[in-house]
């Protein structure tokens, strides 16, 4: 069969970019080593299969040299003080999907006559951490004790998401790319990101992270909306990027979730037991790591105590993560989809397709759902079906 002349450096680039083990790829593509050295070339069908397996846009393999892919939003992720060089295909595709959804929603809202959201960018230039946290809480119509009255982290996260959606911010979450359970989103790579817009600001949460950790990510990205800035977020050893805006967002998020005066009031009692951070975490529905970091920021503990707890907690969390992965079940498909898609966005798409303003093909592309699966989901969104 005829082969395609592809430069070996593009094959090597696609392999490196995918993050997949070379041994795994070599089992599927028996002549991969010869492709890499240039001794042999793939057929068109083999190259298509290789592009799909390595999550590489097919056209990229015909370029003269490997492209320098740039993230379309500011990247505040670091390992130590060093920026992360190469984003994964899973992250890039997720950002592009969210941008496509945001663009559609923005156009829809403007066509509907919705005015811009006044709180977007309203905190730009602010330096009062407590004041801005209070302003965000007031806009969401949440009082200072809102999380303490809820029983679980899951309930608190749901309550916060709904409050955020009510004021016009879209909140999406997922642990995989689209519906592809083989393409996992790694919380070690990113925990979330925000796309600011005057009509349709959007927050994405990596739901592979724990519920309690997602609470902090959501509060962090919410602060970005108030500053009016896009951003991609991770948090290595609970230490923020050295960028001033990221440090400010972390401090506001921490004050929003755990008001400093409240923590100080309860610290003496909590510190008398062996697990004070667990007690604080349960009260405020946050991760014990966030509780420990908050105690460090308020100088209730020193850095050595914080990092000692951090290493212990991380080791325990990794063990529990492996256990959860082994025990994980499929769950309810439609409940999962409802947790992944923004309710505000879903309602708009369903209304638009039912009114004939967009084609079903467009609705399928926007939601990753097709045929009767989309119709069933639409009925759920409209309250005409049950899970």
C-alpha positions as CSV (number, residue, x, y, z in Angstrom):
1,X,0.0,0.0,0.0
2,X,1.2,3.5,-0.7
3,X,2.8,5.4,2.2
4,X,2.8,9.0,3.3
5,X,6.0,11.0,3.7
6,X,5.9,12.3,7.2
7,X,8.9,13.9,8.9
8,X,10.2,11.8,11.8
9,X,10.4,14.8,14.2
10,X,6.6,15.2,13.8
11,X,6.0,11.5,14.8
12,X,8.3,12.1,17.8
13,X,6.5,15.3,18.7
14,X,3.1,13.6,18.6
15,X,4.3,10.9,20.9
16,X,5.8,13.3,23.4
17,X,2.7,15.5,23.3
18,X,0.4,12.6,24.0
19,X,2.1,11.6,27.2
20,X,1.4,8.0,26.3
21,X,4.0,5.3,27.0
22,X,6.1,4.5,23.9
23,X,5.7,0.7,24.7
24,X,1.9,1.0,24.6
25,X,2.0,2.8,21.2
26,X,4.5,0.3,19.8
27,X,2.2,-2.6,20.6
28,X,-0.5,-0.9,18.4
29,X,1.9,0.4,15.7
30,X,4.4,-2.3,15.1
31,X,6.6,-0.2,12.8
32,X,6.6,2.8,15.1
33,X,10.4,2.6,15.8
34,X,11.0,2.8,12.0
35,X,8.6,5.8,11.7
36,X,10.6,7.6,14.4
37,X,13.9,7.0,12.7
38,X,12.6,7.7,9.2
39,X,13.4,4.2,7.9
40,X,9.8,3.6,7.0
41,X,6.6,5.6,6.5
42,X,3.0,4.9,7.6
43,X,0.1,4.4,5.2
44,X,-2.7,7.0,5.2
45,X,-4.9,4.8,7.3
46,X,-2.1,4.1,9.8
47,X,-1.4,7.8,10.1
48,X,-5.1,8.5,10.8
49,X,-5.1,5.8,13.5
50,X,-1.9,7.2,15.0
51,X,-3.3,10.7,15.1
52,X,-6.4,9.6,16.8
53,X,-4.5,7.4,19.3
54,X,-2.1,10.2,20.2
55,X,-4.9,12.9,20.2
56,X,-3.1,14.9,17.5
57,X,-4.9,17.1,15.0
58,X,-4.4,15.2,11.8
59,X,-3.3,18.2,9.8
60,X,-0.5,18.9,12.2
61,X,1.4,15.8,11.1
62,X,1.9,17.3,7.6
63,X,3.6,20.5,8.9
64,X,7.2,21.3,8.1
65,X,8.1,21.3,11.8
66,X,6.3,20.6,15.1
67,X,4.0,23.6,16.1
68,X,4.4,25.6,19.3
69,X,1.0,25.2,20.8
70,X,0.0,28.0,23.0
71,X,-2.8,27.9,25.6
72,X,-5.6,30.4,24.7
73,X,-5.8,31.7,28.3
74,X,-3.2,32.9,30.8
75,X,-1.4,30.0,32.5
76,X,-0.8,30.6,36.2
77,X,0.3,27.0,36.8
78,X,3.8,26.3,38.2
79,X,5.9,23.6,39.7
80,X,7.8,25.4,42.3
81,X,8.6,28.8,40.6
82,X,8.8,27.2,37.1
83,X,5.9,27.5,34.6
84,X,4.6,24.3,33.1
85,X,5.9,24.0,29.5
86,X,3.5,21.8,27.6
87,X,-0.2,21.4,28.2
88,X,-1.7,18.0,27.5
89,X,-4.1,17.4,24.6
90,X,-6.8,16.7,27.1
91,X,-6.4,20.2,28.7
92,X,-6.2,21.9,25.3
93,X,-9.4,20.2,24.0
94,X,-11.3,21.0,27.2
95,X,-10.5,24.7,27.0
96,X,-11.5,24.9,23.3
97,X,-14.8,23.1,24.1
98,X,-15.6,25.6,26.9
99,X,-14.7,28.5,24.7
100,X,-17.1,27.2,22.0
101,X,-19.9,26.9,24.6
102,X,-19.2,30.3,26.0
103,X,-19.3,32.0,22.6
104,X,-22.6,30.4,21.8
105,X,-24.1,31.4,25.2
106,X,-22.8,35.0,24.9
107,X,-24.5,35.4,21.5
108,X,-27.7,33.8,22.8
109,X,-27.9,36.1,25.8
110,X,-27.2,39.2,23.8
111,X,-29.9,38.1,21.3
112,X,-32.3,37.7,24.2
113,X,-31.6,41.3,25.3
114,X,-29.6,40.5,28.5
115,X,-27.5,43.2,29.8
116,X,-23.8,42.8,30.8
117,X,-23.1,41.6,34.4
118,X,-21.9,44.5,36.5
119,X,-19.8,42.4,38.9
120,X,-17.5,41.1,36.2
121,X,-14.2,43.0,36.7
122,X,-15.7,45.2,39.5
123,X,-12.9,44.1,41.9
124,X,-10.1,45.1,39.5
125,X,-7.4,47.0,41.4
126,X,-8.9,46.0,44.8
127,X,-6.5,45.3,47.7
128,X,-9.0,44.8,50.5
129,X,-9.1,41.0,50.8
130,X,-11.8,40.8,53.6
131,X,-13.9,43.5,51.8
132,X,-13.9,41.7,48.4
133,X,-14.7,38.4,50.0
134,X,-17.6,40.0,51.7
135,X,-18.8,41.6,48.5
136,X,-18.7,38.3,46.6
137,X,-20.6,36.6,49.4
138,X,-23.2,39.4,49.4
139,X,-23.7,39.2,45.6
140,X,-24.2,35.4,45.9
141,X,-26.8,36.0,48.7
142,X,-24.8,33.8,51.1
143,X,-24.2,34.7,54.7
144,X,-21.0,34.1,56.5
145,X,-22.1,30.8,58.1
146,X,-23.7,29.3,54.9
147,X,-21.4,26.3,54.6
148,X,-21.4,25.4,58.3
149,X,-25.1,24.7,58.2
150,X,-24.8,22.1,55.5
151,X,-24.1,18.4,56.3
152,X,-21.6,17.4,53.6
153,X,-18.9,18.7,51.2
154,X,-21.1,17.5,48.3
155,X,-24.1,19.5,49.6
156,X,-21.9,22.6,50.1
157,X,-20.4,22.4,46.6
158,X,-23.8,22.0,45.0
159,X,-25.1,25.0,47.0
160,X,-22.2,27.2,45.9
161,X,-22.5,26.1,42.3
162,X,-26.2,26.9,42.2
163,X,-25.6,30.3,43.9
164,X,-23.0,31.1,41.3
165,X,-25.2,30.1,38.4
166,X,-28.1,32.2,39.7
167,X,-26.1,35.4,39.3
168,X,-25.2,34.5,35.6
169,X,-21.9,32.6,35.8
170,X,-21.7,29.2,33.9
171,X,-20.1,26.4,35.9
172,X,-19.0,23.2,34.1
173,X,-17.2,20.3,35.6
174,X,-15.7,17.0,34.3
175,X,-13.1,14.5,35.1
176,X,-12.7,13.3,31.4
177,X,-12.6,14.9,28.0
178,X,-16.3,15.1,26.9
179,X,-17.8,11.6,27.3
180,X,-14.5,9.8,26.7
181,X,-13.8,7.9,29.9
182,X,-10.4,6.9,28.6
183,X,-9.1,10.5,28.5
184,X,-8.9,11.5,32.1
185,X,-8.3,15.0,33.3
186,X,-5.4,15.0,35.7
187,X,-5.8,17.3,38.8
188,X,-2.1,17.3,39.1
189,X,-2.0,19.2,35.7
190,X,-4.8,21.6,36.5
191,X,-7.6,22.0,39.0
192,X,-9.8,24.5,37.0
193,X,-9.9,27.5,34.8
194,X,-12.0,30.6,34.2
195,X,-13.0,32.4,31.0
196,X,-14.2,35.9,31.8
197,X,-16.9,37.6,29.8
198,X,-19.3,40.5,30.4
199,X,-22.3,38.3,29.6
200,X,-21.3,34.7,30.0
201,X,-18.3,34.2,32.4
202,X,-17.5,30.5,32.7
203,X,-15.8,28.5,35.3
204,X,-14.5,24.9,34.7
205,X,-13.8,22.5,37.6
206,X,-11.7,19.4,37.3
207,X,-14.0,17.0,39.1
208,X,-11.3,14.3,39.3
209,X,-10.3,16.4,42.4
210,X,-12.0,15.8,45.7
211,X,-15.2,17.7,46.5
212,X,-13.6,19.6,49.3
213,X,-10.7,20.7,47.0
214,X,-13.2,21.7,44.3
215,X,-14.7,24.2,46.8
216,X,-11.4,26.1,47.0
217,X,-10.9,26.0,43.2
218,X,-14.4,27.3,42.6
219,X,-13.9,30.2,45.1
220,X,-10.5,31.0,43.5
221,X,-11.9,31.1,40.0
222,X,-14.9,33.1,41.3
223,X,-12.5,35.8,42.5
224,X,-11.0,35.9,39.0
225,X,-14.4,36.8,37.6
226,X,-14.5,39.8,40.0
227,X,-11.0,40.8,38.8
228,X,-12.1,40.3,35.2
229,X,-9.2,38.0,34.3
230,X,-9.0,34.6,32.6
231,X,-6.7,32.0,34.1
232,X,-5.7,28.4,34.4
233,X,-5.1,27.2,37.9
234,X,-3.3,24.6,39.8
235,X,-1.9,24.6,43.4
236,X,1.3,22.7,44.1
237,X,1.8,21.9,47.8
238,X,-0.9,24.5,48.5
239,X,1.4,27.2,47.4
240,X,0.1,29.7,44.8
241,X,1.9,31.0,41.7
242,X,4.3,33.8,42.4
243,X,2.1,36.0,40.2
244,X,0.5,38.7,42.4
245,X,-3.0,38.2,41.0
246,X,-2.9,34.5,41.8
247,X,-1.8,35.1,45.4
248,X,-4.5,37.7,45.8
249,X,-7.2,35.3,44.4
250,X,-6.1,32.6,46.8
251,X,-6.3,35.0,49.8
252,X,-9.8,36.2,48.8
253,X,-10.9,32.6,48.2
254,X,-9.6,31.5,51.6
255,X,-11.4,34.4,53.3
256,X,-14.6,33.7,51.4
257,X,-14.6,30.1,52.6
258,X,-13.0,30.4,56.0
259,X,-13.4,34.0,57.4
260,X,-10.3,34.7,59.4
261,X,-12.1,35.9,62.5
262,X,-14.2,32.8,62.5
263,X,-11.2,30.5,62.4
264,X,-9.4,32.4,65.1
265,X,-12.5,32.1,67.3
266,X,-12.4,28.3,67.0
267,X,-8.7,27.6,66.8
268,X,-8.0,27.2,70.5
269,X,-10.7,24.5,70.8
270,X,-9.7,22.7,67.6
271,X,-6.0,22.8,68.3
272,X,-6.5,20.8,71.5
273,X,-7.2,17.6,69.5
274,X,-4.9,15.5,67.3
275,X,-6.6,16.4,64.1
276,X,-7.5,20.1,64.2
277,X,-7.5,20.6,60.4
278,X,-10.0,17.8,60.0
279,X,-12.3,19.6,62.5
280,X,-11.9,22.9,60.7
281,X,-12.5,21.2,57.3
282,X,-15.7,19.6,58.4
283,X,-17.0,22.9,59.8
284,X,-16.3,25.0,56.7
285,X,-16.7,22.2,54.1
286,X,-13.2,22.6,52.7
287,X,-10.2,20.4,52.3
288,X,-8.1,19.8,55.4
289,X,-5.2,21.1,53.3
290,X,-7.0,24.4,52.8
291,X,-7.7,24.5,56.5
292,X,-4.0,23.9,57.2
293,X,-3.0,26.6,54.7
294,X,-5.5,29.0,56.2
295,X,-4.0,28.4,59.6
296,X,-0.5,29.1,58.2
297,X,-1.6,32.3,56.5
298,X,-3.1,33.5,59.8
299,X,0.1,32.5,61.7
300,X,-1.7,30.0,63.8
301,X,0.9,27.4,62.8
302,X,4.4,27.7,61.3
303,X,5.7,26.4,57.9
304,X,7.3,23.3,59.3
305,X,4.0,22.2,60.9
306,X,2.2,22.9,57.6
307,X,4.5,20.9,55.4
308,X,4.6,18.1,57.8
309,X,0.9,17.8,57.7
310,X,0.9,18.3,53.9
311,X,3.1,15.3,53.3
312,X,1.1,13.1,55.6
313,X,-2.2,14.1,54.1
314,X,-1.0,13.7,50.5
315,X,0.3,10.2,51.1
316,X,-3.1,9.2,52.7
317,X,-5.0,10.9,49.9
318,X,-3.2,9.1,47.2
319,X,-3.9,5.8,48.9
320,X,-7.6,6.6,49.1
321,X,-7.6,7.8,45.5
322,X,-6.5,4.3,44.3
323,X,-9.1,2.7,46.5
324,X,-11.8,4.9,45.1
325,X,-10.7,4.2,41.5
326,X,-11.0,0.4,42.1
327,X,-14.4,0.8,43.7
328,X,-15.8,3.3,41.3
329,X,-19.0,2.3,39.5
330,X,-20.8,3.8,36.4
331,X,-23.5,5.6,38.4
332,X,-26.5,7.3,36.8
333,X,-25.6,8.6,33.4
334,X,-28.0,11.5,33.3
335,X,-27.2,12.6,36.8
336,X,-23.6,12.6,35.8
337,X,-24.3,14.7,32.8
338,X,-26.4,17.2,34.8
339,X,-23.4,17.6,37.2
340,X,-21.0,18.2,34.3
341,X,-23.1,20.7,32.3
342,X,-24.0,24.2,33.5
343,X,-27.7,24.2,34.3
344,X,-28.0,27.7,32.9
345,X,-26.3,26.7,29.7
346,X,-28.3,23.5,29.4
347,X,-31.6,25.3,29.7
348,X,-30.6,27.8,27.1
349,X,-29.6,25.1,24.6
350,X,-32.8,23.1,25.1
351,X,-35.0,26.2,24.7
352,X,-33.1,27.3,21.6
353,X,-33.5,23.9,19.9
354,X,-37.1,23.5,20.9
355,X,-37.9,27.0,19.5
356,X,-36.1,26.2,16.2
357,X,-33.4,28.8,16.8
358,X,-30.6,26.3,16.4
359,X,-30.5,22.9,14.7
360,X,-30.4,19.7,16.6
361,X,-27.0,19.1,15.1
362,X,-25.7,22.2,16.8
363,X,-27.3,21.2,20.1
364,X,-25.6,17.8,19.9
365,X,-22.2,19.5,19.2
366,X,-22.7,21.9,22.2
367,X,-23.7,19.2,24.7
368,X,-21.8,16.1,23.4
369,X,-25.2,14.3,23.4
370,X,-27.0,12.9,20.4
371,X,-30.3,11.5,19.4
372,X,-32.6,10.1,22.1
373,X,-29.9,10.6,24.7
374,X,-30.2,14.4,24.0
375,X,-34.0,14.2,24.0
376,X,-34.1,12.4,27.3
377,X,-31.7,15.0,28.8
378,X,-33.8,17.8,27.4
379,X,-36.9,16.4,29.1
380,X,-35.0,16.3,32.4
381,X,-33.9,19.9,31.9
382,X,-37.5,20.9,31.3
383,X,-38.7,18.9,34.2
384,X,-40.8,16.5,32.1
385,X,-38.9,13.4,32.9
386,X,-37.2,11.8,36.0
387,X,-33.9,10.2,36.4
